[in-house]
Amino acid sequence: MITLYDCATAPSPRRARLLLAAKGIAHETVEIDLRSGEQMGESFRQINPQCTVPALRTEEGQLLTDNASIAAYLEARFPE
């Protein structure tokens, strides 16, 4: 299952959310609370050492940490 690490109030993850929705791709969403600094905590740092959202864990286990790589992966994996 694809997992999107997201923050609903942050503008950057919006592109990844929109692309997943437009393509109808089933995924799990994990909310990261940027206001409380959750992205800097050890548990999220183990997921994404860059401490940024969006981050997308692919079905193959790869972690993508920017909108350009997320969009390229989703377009290649789900071209329809």
LUMNUBA-566120 format. One record per residue (C-alpha): residue in one letter; x, y, z. Coordinates in steps of 0.02 Angstrom, whole numbers, padded with zeros to 5 digits, always signed. Layout:
BEGIN
aXYZ/...
% end
This chain:
BEGIN
m+00000+00000+00000/i+00061+00174-00042/t+00079+00289+00109/l+00075+00478+00098/y+00150+00575+00244/d+00051+00735+00239/c+00003+00892+00332/a-00169+00956+00282/t-00127+01136+00325/a+00038+01143+00229/p+00035+01199+00047/s+00173+01087-00019/p+00089+00916+00006/r-00067+00977-00085/r+00006+00930-00255/a+00036+00751-00202/r-00140+00739-00127/l-00219+00809-00285/l-00124+00691-00399/l-00169+00539-00295/a-00352+00592-00294/a-00357+00633-00481/k-00287+00462-00524/g-00398+00374-00397/i-00249+00288-00316/a-00287+00197-00155/h-00166+00250-00019/e-00146+00273+00166/t-00121+00449+00235/v-00019+00484+00390/e-00043+00660+00457/i+00114+00746+00520/d+00080+00894+00636/l+00202+01028+00578/r+00138+01154+00705/s+00194+01046+00850/g+00359+01003+00763/e+00315+00819+00740/q+00421+00815+00582/m+00576+00847+00687/g+00540+00703+00807/e+00641+00544+00805/s+00498+00434+00742/f+00470+00540+00584/r+00657+00570+00564/q+00677+00380+00545/i+00549+00384+00404/n+00616+00541+00319/p+00785+00608+00379/q+00751+00770+00284/c+00603+00802+00403/t+00491+00866+00262/v+00319+00833+00193/p+00258+00771+00077/a+00343+00604+00084/l+00276+00454-00008/r+00319+00273+00031/t+00293+00170-00126/e+00224-00007-00132/e+00403-00063-00166/g+00464+00023-00006/q+00554+00170-00086/l+00533+00341-00003/l+00505+00493-00113/t+00524+00661-00027/d+00477+00796-00152/n+00331+00833-00266/a+00431+00811-00427/s+00487+00634-00385/i+00314+00589-00317/a+00231+00650-00477/a+00358+00560-00588/y+00333+00397-00492/l+00143+00407-00495/e+00139+00450-00681/a+00255+00305-00723/r+00170+00179-00607/f-00010+00232-00645/p-00009+00307-00821/e-00198+00295-00844/
% end
